[in-house]
Amino acid sequence: MSRVEAFLTADEEQEIVKAIHMAEKDTSGEIRVHIEPHTRLDPIERAKEVFLLLKMENTKEANGVLIYVAVNDRKFSIYGDEGINKVVPDNFWDTTKDVIQNQFQKGNFKQGIIDGILKAGKELQAHFPWEHGDKNELSDEVSKG
């Protein structure tokens, strides 16, 4: 079993998907999680690439958020599309990263990802509230590279 496959159990992945459903319930925003073994790039640069590979830039309001994890490298980043970047406080991504890192340092990878999802979801709800007719534009499944 690869480190990526061992990073989260199937049950933990489903808990993450449930957290995404909960975070997206009251917003038009979209949240994805991508895990892969390694990147040669800076994690934020790789997150930007993955964001485009997952076609996350195609949301109606440019309000997608990607949590990216390079398992073997023990690195992660958060990348938000331009719509959300325009409205969040300047330190929002850093404070969200701190929430995730706090759990990761304890070995609580699932909880770190869930905490990051829920924090991003609250911010998305504040700036992009769900309106009648909004639909889920992107898959909520954890993607793997």
mmCIF file of the C-alpha atoms, coordinates in Angstrom:
data_MODEL
# 
_entry.id   MODEL 
# 
loop_
_atom_site.group_PDB 
_atom_site.id 
_atom_site.type_symbol 
_atom_site.label_atom_id 
_atom_site.label_alt_id 
_atom_site.label_comp_id 
_atom_site.label_asym_id 
_atom_site.label_entity_id 
_atom_site.label_seq_id 
_atom_site.pdbx_PDB_ins_code 
_atom_site.Cartn_x 
_atom_site.Cartn_y 
_atom_site.Cartn_z 
_atom_site.occupancy 
_atom_site.B_iso_or_equiv 
_atom_site.pdbx_formal_charge 
_atom_site.auth_seq_id 
_atom_site.auth_comp_id 
_atom_site.auth_asym_id 
_atom_site.auth_atom_id 
_atom_site.pdbx_PDB_model_num 
ATOM 1   C CA . MET A 1 1   ? 0.000   0.000  0.000   1.00 0.00 ? 1   MET A CA 1 
ATOM 2   C CA . SER A 1 2   ? 1.364   3.425  -0.951  1.00 0.00 ? 2   SER A CA 1 
ATOM 3   C CA . ARG A 1 3   ? 1.723   6.220  1.561   1.00 0.00 ? 3   ARG A CA 1 
ATOM 4   C CA . VAL A 1 4   ? -1.061  8.082  -0.214  1.00 0.00 ? 4   VAL A CA 1 
ATOM 5   C CA . GLU A 1 5   ? -3.404  5.117  0.189   1.00 0.00 ? 5   GLU A CA 1 
ATOM 6   C CA . ALA A 1 6   ? -2.358  4.733  3.833   1.00 0.00 ? 6   ALA A CA 1 
ATOM 7   C CA . PHE A 1 7   ? -2.635  8.460  4.614   1.00 0.00 ? 7   PHE A CA 1 
ATOM 8   C CA . LEU A 1 8   ? -6.397  8.238  5.120   1.00 0.00 ? 8   LEU A CA 1 
ATOM 9   C CA . THR A 1 9   ? -8.576  5.184  5.615   1.00 0.00 ? 9   THR A CA 1 
ATOM 10  C CA . ALA A 1 10  ? -11.699 4.787  3.486   1.00 0.00 ? 10  ALA A CA 1 
ATOM 11  C CA . ASP A 1 11  ? -13.784 5.750  6.526   1.00 0.00 ? 11  ASP A CA 1 
ATOM 12  C CA . GLU A 1 12  ? -11.670 8.853  7.116   1.00 0.00 ? 12  GLU A CA 1 
ATOM 13  C CA . GLU A 1 13  ? -12.091 9.868  3.479   1.00 0.00 ? 13  GLU A CA 1 
ATOM 14  C CA . GLN A 1 14  ? -15.849 9.574  3.885   1.00 0.00 ? 14  GLN A CA 1 
ATOM 15  C CA . GLU A 1 15  ? -15.705 11.747 7.008   1.00 0.00 ? 15  GLU A CA 1 
ATOM 16  C CA . ILE A 1 16  ? -13.847 14.355 4.944   1.00 0.00 ? 16  ILE A CA 1 
ATOM 17  C CA . VAL A 1 17  ? -16.491 14.159 2.208   1.00 0.00 ? 17  VAL A CA 1 
ATOM 18  C CA . LYS A 1 18  ? -19.184 14.646 4.880   1.00 0.00 ? 18  LYS A CA 1 
ATOM 19  C CA . ALA A 1 19  ? -17.301 17.694 6.175   1.00 0.00 ? 19  ALA A CA 1 
ATOM 20  C CA . ILE A 1 20  ? -17.211 19.093 2.630   1.00 0.00 ? 20  ILE A CA 1 
ATOM 21  C CA . HIS A 1 21  ? -20.987 18.534 2.316   1.00 0.00 ? 21  HIS A CA 1 
ATOM 22  C CA . MET A 1 22  ? -21.511 20.317 5.638   1.00 0.00 ? 22  MET A CA 1 
ATOM 23  C CA . ALA A 1 23  ? -19.196 23.206 4.708   1.00 0.00 ? 23  ALA A CA 1 
ATOM 24  C CA . GLU A 1 24  ? -20.824 23.658 1.298   1.00 0.00 ? 24  GLU A CA 1 
ATOM 25  C CA . LYS A 1 25  ? -24.405 23.287 2.533   1.00 0.00 ? 25  LYS A CA 1 
ATOM 26  C CA . ASP A 1 26  ? -25.013 27.020 2.949   1.00 0.00 ? 26  ASP A CA 1 
ATOM 27  C CA . THR A 1 27  ? -22.695 28.424 0.281   1.00 0.00 ? 27  THR A CA 1 
ATOM 28  C CA . SER A 1 28  ? -22.192 28.435 -3.458  1.00 0.00 ? 28  SER A CA 1 
ATOM 29  C CA . GLY A 1 29  ? -18.471 27.936 -2.761  1.00 0.00 ? 29  GLY A CA 1 
ATOM 30  C CA . GLU A 1 30  ? -16.649 24.714 -3.606  1.00 0.00 ? 30  GLU A CA 1 
ATOM 31  C CA . ILE A 1 31  ? -14.030 22.876 -1.556  1.00 0.00 ? 31  ILE A CA 1 
ATOM 32  C CA . ARG A 1 32  ? -11.801 20.039 -2.763  1.00 0.00 ? 32  ARG A CA 1 
ATOM 33  C CA . VAL A 1 33  ? -9.049  17.971 -1.142  1.00 0.00 ? 33  VAL A CA 1 
ATOM 34  C CA . HIS A 1 34  ? -6.195  16.493 -3.184  1.00 0.00 ? 34  HIS A CA 1 
ATOM 35  C CA . ILE A 1 35  ? -3.486  14.200 -1.848  1.00 0.00 ? 35  ILE A CA 1 
ATOM 36  C CA . GLU A 1 36  ? -0.464  12.865 -3.678  1.00 0.00 ? 36  GLU A CA 1 
ATOM 37  C CA . PRO A 1 37  ? 2.873   11.347 -2.702  1.00 0.00 ? 37  PRO A CA 1 
ATOM 38  C CA . HIS A 1 38  ? 5.351   14.040 -3.732  1.00 0.00 ? 38  HIS A CA 1 
ATOM 39  C CA . THR A 1 39  ? 5.885   17.322 -5.481  1.00 0.00 ? 39  THR A CA 1 
ATOM 40  C CA . ARG A 1 40  ? 9.067   18.891 -6.807  1.00 0.00 ? 40  ARG A CA 1 
ATOM 41  C CA . LEU A 1 41  ? 7.392   22.284 -6.684  1.00 0.00 ? 41  LEU A CA 1 
ATOM 42  C CA . ASP A 1 42  ? 6.661   24.600 -3.815  1.00 0.00 ? 42  ASP A CA 1 
ATOM 43  C CA . PRO A 1 43  ? 3.377   23.247 -2.360  1.00 0.00 ? 43  PRO A CA 1 
ATOM 44  C CA . ILE A 1 44  ? 1.410   26.391 -3.233  1.00 0.00 ? 44  ILE A CA 1 
ATOM 45  C CA . GLU A 1 45  ? 2.663   26.265 -6.826  1.00 0.00 ? 45  GLU A CA 1 
ATOM 46  C CA . ARG A 1 46  ? 1.656   22.622 -7.075  1.00 0.00 ? 46  ARG A CA 1 
ATOM 47  C CA . ALA A 1 47  ? -1.727  23.436 -5.535  1.00 0.00 ? 47  ALA A CA 1 
ATOM 48  C CA . LYS A 1 48  ? -2.253  26.026 -8.291  1.00 0.00 ? 48  LYS A CA 1 
ATOM 49  C CA . GLU A 1 49  ? -1.484  23.359 -10.915 1.00 0.00 ? 49  GLU A CA 1 
ATOM 50  C CA . VAL A 1 50  ? -3.819  20.826 -9.300  1.00 0.00 ? 50  VAL A CA 1 
ATOM 51  C CA . PHE A 1 51  ? -6.510  23.508 -8.991  1.00 0.00 ? 51  PHE A CA 1 
ATOM 52  C CA . LEU A 1 52  ? -6.423  23.876 -12.773 1.00 0.00 ? 52  LEU A CA 1 
ATOM 53  C CA . LEU A 1 53  ? -6.163  20.119 -13.406 1.00 0.00 ? 53  LEU A CA 1 
ATOM 54  C CA . LEU A 1 54  ? -9.323  19.615 -11.336 1.00 0.00 ? 54  LEU A CA 1 
ATOM 55  C CA . LYS A 1 55  ? -10.977 22.456 -13.320 1.00 0.00 ? 55  LYS A CA 1 
ATOM 56  C CA . MET A 1 56  ? -11.726 24.299 -10.103 1.00 0.00 ? 56  MET A CA 1 
ATOM 57  C CA . GLU A 1 57  ? -11.402 27.647 -11.875 1.00 0.00 ? 57  GLU A CA 1 
ATOM 58  C CA . ASN A 1 58  ? -14.702 26.921 -13.642 1.00 0.00 ? 58  ASN A CA 1 
ATOM 59  C CA . THR A 1 59  ? -16.961 27.837 -10.726 1.00 0.00 ? 59  THR A CA 1 
ATOM 60  C CA . LYS A 1 60  ? -19.498 30.550 -11.482 1.00 0.00 ? 60  LYS A CA 1 
ATOM 61  C CA . GLU A 1 61  ? -18.263 32.892 -8.739  1.00 0.00 ? 61  GLU A CA 1 
ATOM 62  C CA . ALA A 1 62  ? -14.544 31.923 -8.735  1.00 0.00 ? 62  ALA A CA 1 
ATOM 63  C CA . ASN A 1 63  ? -14.983 30.678 -5.169  1.00 0.00 ? 63  ASN A CA 1 
ATOM 64  C CA . GLY A 1 64  ? -13.223 27.321 -5.125  1.00 0.00 ? 64  GLY A CA 1 
ATOM 65  C CA . VAL A 1 65  ? -10.827 26.304 -2.353  1.00 0.00 ? 65  VAL A CA 1 
ATOM 66  C CA . LEU A 1 66  ? -8.294  23.479 -2.633  1.00 0.00 ? 66  LEU A CA 1 
ATOM 67  C CA . ILE A 1 67  ? -6.540  21.805 0.292   1.00 0.00 ? 67  ILE A CA 1 
ATOM 68  C CA . TYR A 1 68  ? -3.443  20.137 -1.170  1.00 0.00 ? 68  TYR A CA 1 
ATOM 69  C CA . VAL A 1 69  ? -1.272  17.567 0.644   1.00 0.00 ? 69  VAL A CA 1 
ATOM 70  C CA . ALA A 1 70  ? 2.035   16.027 -0.524  1.00 0.00 ? 70  ALA A CA 1 
ATOM 71  C CA . VAL A 1 71  ? 2.173   13.059 1.849   1.00 0.00 ? 71  VAL A CA 1 
ATOM 72  C CA . ASN A 1 72  ? 5.802   11.906 1.525   1.00 0.00 ? 72  ASN A CA 1 
ATOM 73  C CA . ASP A 1 73  ? 7.069   15.490 1.666   1.00 0.00 ? 73  ASP A CA 1 
ATOM 74  C CA . ARG A 1 74  ? 4.970   16.284 4.734   1.00 0.00 ? 74  ARG A CA 1 
ATOM 75  C CA . LYS A 1 75  ? 3.856   19.514 3.079   1.00 0.00 ? 75  LYS A CA 1 
ATOM 76  C CA . PHE A 1 76  ? 0.478   21.030 2.367   1.00 0.00 ? 76  PHE A CA 1 
ATOM 77  C CA . SER A 1 77  ? -1.056  24.241 1.139   1.00 0.00 ? 77  SER A CA 1 
ATOM 78  C CA . ILE A 1 78  ? -4.394  25.916 0.629   1.00 0.00 ? 78  ILE A CA 1 
ATOM 79  C CA . TYR A 1 79  ? -5.284  27.646 -2.578  1.00 0.00 ? 79  TYR A CA 1 
ATOM 80  C CA . GLY A 1 80  ? -8.323  29.846 -3.137  1.00 0.00 ? 80  GLY A CA 1 
ATOM 81  C CA . ASP A 1 81  ? -9.666  31.157 -6.419  1.00 0.00 ? 81  ASP A CA 1 
ATOM 82  C CA . GLU A 1 82  ? -9.686  34.886 -7.144  1.00 0.00 ? 82  GLU A CA 1 
ATOM 83  C CA . GLY A 1 83  ? -13.321 35.402 -6.105  1.00 0.00 ? 83  GLY A CA 1 
ATOM 84  C CA . ILE A 1 84  ? -12.715 34.307 -2.534  1.00 0.00 ? 84  ILE A CA 1 
ATOM 85  C CA . ASN A 1 85  ? -9.244  35.852 -2.394  1.00 0.00 ? 85  ASN A CA 1 
ATOM 86  C CA . LYS A 1 86  ? -10.802 39.273 -3.016  1.00 0.00 ? 86  LYS A CA 1 
ATOM 87  C CA . VAL A 1 87  ? -13.056 39.073 0.045   1.00 0.00 ? 87  VAL A CA 1 
ATOM 88  C CA . VAL A 1 88  ? -11.240 37.158 2.792   1.00 0.00 ? 88  VAL A CA 1 
ATOM 89  C CA . PRO A 1 89  ? -9.125  38.947 5.415   1.00 0.00 ? 89  PRO A CA 1 
ATOM 90  C CA . ASP A 1 90  ? -5.443  39.261 4.514   1.00 0.00 ? 90  ASP A CA 1 
ATOM 91  C CA . ASN A 1 91  ? -4.350  36.614 7.020   1.00 0.00 ? 91  ASN A CA 1 
ATOM 92  C CA . PHE A 1 92  ? -7.194  34.166 6.355   1.00 0.00 ? 92  PHE A CA 1 
ATOM 93  C CA . TRP A 1 93  ? -5.175  31.546 4.466   1.00 0.00 ? 93  TRP A CA 1 
ATOM 94  C CA . ASP A 1 94  ? -2.400  31.675 7.070   1.00 0.00 ? 94  ASP A CA 1 
ATOM 95  C CA . THR A 1 95  ? -4.832  31.185 9.959   1.00 0.00 ? 95  THR A CA 1 
ATOM 96  C CA . THR A 1 96  ? -6.525  28.338 8.098   1.00 0.00 ? 96  THR A CA 1 
ATOM 97  C CA . LYS A 1 97  ? -3.148  26.739 7.454   1.00 0.00 ? 97  LYS A CA 1 
ATOM 98  C CA . ASP A 1 98  ? -2.351  27.073 11.182  1.00 0.00 ? 98  ASP A CA 1 
ATOM 99  C CA . VAL A 1 99  ? -5.576  25.242 12.092  1.00 0.00 ? 99  VAL A CA 1 
ATOM 100 C CA . ILE A 1 100 ? -4.626  22.362 9.794   1.00 0.00 ? 100 ILE A CA 1 
ATOM 101 C CA . GLN A 1 101 ? -0.982  22.301 10.871  1.00 0.00 ? 101 GLN A CA 1 
ATOM 102 C CA . ASN A 1 102 ? -1.941  22.181 14.543  1.00 0.00 ? 102 ASN A CA 1 
ATOM 103 C CA . GLN A 1 103 ? -3.668  18.834 13.976  1.00 0.00 ? 103 GLN A CA 1 
ATOM 104 C CA . PHE A 1 104 ? -1.078  17.526 11.492  1.00 0.00 ? 104 PHE A CA 1 
ATOM 105 C CA . GLN A 1 105 ? 1.682   18.040 14.068  1.00 0.00 ? 105 GLN A CA 1 
ATOM 106 C CA . LYS A 1 106 ? -0.237  15.717 16.400  1.00 0.00 ? 106 LYS A CA 1 
ATOM 107 C CA . GLY A 1 107 ? -0.610  13.113 13.638  1.00 0.00 ? 107 GLY A CA 1 
ATOM 108 C CA . ASN A 1 108 ? -4.335  13.894 13.280  1.00 0.00 ? 108 ASN A CA 1 
ATOM 109 C CA . PHE A 1 109 ? -4.371  14.210 9.489   1.00 0.00 ? 109 PHE A CA 1 
ATOM 110 C CA . LYS A 1 110 ? -8.082  13.613 8.979   1.00 0.00 ? 110 LYS A CA 1 
ATOM 111 C CA . GLN A 1 111 ? -9.001  16.108 11.699  1.00 0.00 ? 111 GLN A CA 1 
ATOM 112 C CA . GLY A 1 112 ? -6.606  18.710 10.327  1.00 0.00 ? 112 GLY A CA 1 
ATOM 113 C CA . ILE A 1 113 ? -8.195  18.492 6.898   1.00 0.00 ? 113 ILE A CA 1 
ATOM 114 C CA . ILE A 1 114 ? -11.705 18.598 8.382   1.00 0.00 ? 114 ILE A CA 1 
ATOM 115 C CA . ASP A 1 115 ? -10.837 21.634 10.528  1.00 0.00 ? 115 ASP A CA 1 
ATOM 116 C CA . GLY A 1 116 ? -9.489  23.418 7.434   1.00 0.00 ? 116 GLY A CA 1 
ATOM 117 C CA . ILE A 1 117 ? -12.589 22.516 5.418   1.00 0.00 ? 117 ILE A CA 1 
ATOM 118 C CA . LEU A 1 118 ? -14.947 23.814 8.097   1.00 0.00 ? 118 LEU A CA 1 
ATOM 119 C CA . LYS A 1 119 ? -12.991 27.065 8.565   1.00 0.00 ? 119 LYS A CA 1 
ATOM 120 C CA . ALA A 1 120 ? -12.978 27.692 4.802   1.00 0.00 ? 120 ALA A CA 1 
ATOM 121 C CA . GLY A 1 121 ? -16.665 26.785 4.655   1.00 0.00 ? 121 GLY A CA 1 
ATOM 122 C CA . LYS A 1 122 ? -17.594 29.408 7.251   1.00 0.00 ? 122 LYS A CA 1 
ATOM 123 C CA . GLU A 1 123 ? -15.763 32.066 5.270   1.00 0.00 ? 123 GLU A CA 1 
ATOM 124 C CA . LEU A 1 124 ? -17.403 30.934 2.021   1.00 0.00 ? 124 LEU A CA 1 
ATOM 125 C CA . GLN A 1 125 ? -20.825 31.057 3.697   1.00 0.00 ? 125 GLN A CA 1 
ATOM 126 C CA . ALA A 1 126 ? -20.186 34.631 4.870   1.00 0.00 ? 126 ALA A CA 1 
ATOM 127 C CA . HIS A 1 127 ? -19.224 35.893 1.417   1.00 0.00 ? 127 HIS A CA 1 
ATOM 128 C CA . PHE A 1 128 ? -21.014 33.485 -0.934  1.00 0.00 ? 128 PHE A CA 1 
ATOM 129 C CA . PRO A 1 129 ? -24.267 32.441 0.736   1.00 0.00 ? 129 PRO A CA 1 
ATOM 130 C CA . TRP A 1 130 ? -26.293 29.684 -0.899  1.00 0.00 ? 130 TRP A CA 1 
ATOM 131 C CA . GLU A 1 131 ? -29.091 30.970 -3.076  1.00 0.00 ? 131 GLU A CA 1 
ATOM 132 C CA . HIS A 1 132 ? -32.013 29.144 -4.647  1.00 0.00 ? 132 HIS A CA 1 
ATOM 133 C CA . GLY A 1 133 ? -30.797 27.408 -7.768  1.00 0.00 ? 133 GLY A CA 1 
ATOM 134 C CA . ASP A 1 134 ? -27.160 27.027 -6.649  1.00 0.00 ? 134 ASP A CA 1 
ATOM 135 C CA . LYS A 1 135 ? -25.809 23.593 -7.464  1.00 0.00 ? 135 LYS A CA 1 
ATOM 136 C CA . ASN A 1 136 ? -22.743 21.624 -6.507  1.00 0.00 ? 136 ASN A CA 1 
ATOM 137 C CA . GLU A 1 137 ? -20.349 22.460 -9.335  1.00 0.00 ? 137 GLU A CA 1 
ATOM 138 C CA . LEU A 1 138 ? -17.451 20.158 -8.374  1.00 0.00 ? 138 LEU A CA 1 
ATOM 139 C CA . SER A 1 139 ? -17.008 16.652 -6.986  1.00 0.00 ? 139 SER A CA 1 
ATOM 140 C CA . ASP A 1 140 ? -16.669 16.401 -3.216  1.00 0.00 ? 140 ASP A CA 1 
ATOM 141 C CA . GLU A 1 141 ? -14.577 13.218 -3.360  1.00 0.00 ? 141 GLU A CA 1 
ATOM 142 C CA . VAL A 1 142 ? -10.948 13.298 -2.229  1.00 0.00 ? 142 VAL A CA 1 
ATOM 143 C CA . SER A 1 143 ? -8.792  13.271 -5.378  1.00 0.00 ? 143 SER A CA 1 
ATOM 144 C CA . LYS A 1 144 ? -5.446  11.532 -5.514  1.00 0.00 ? 144 LYS A CA 1 
ATOM 145 C CA . GLY A 1 145 ? -2.453  11.957 -7.720  1.00 0.00 ? 145 GLY A CA 1 
# 
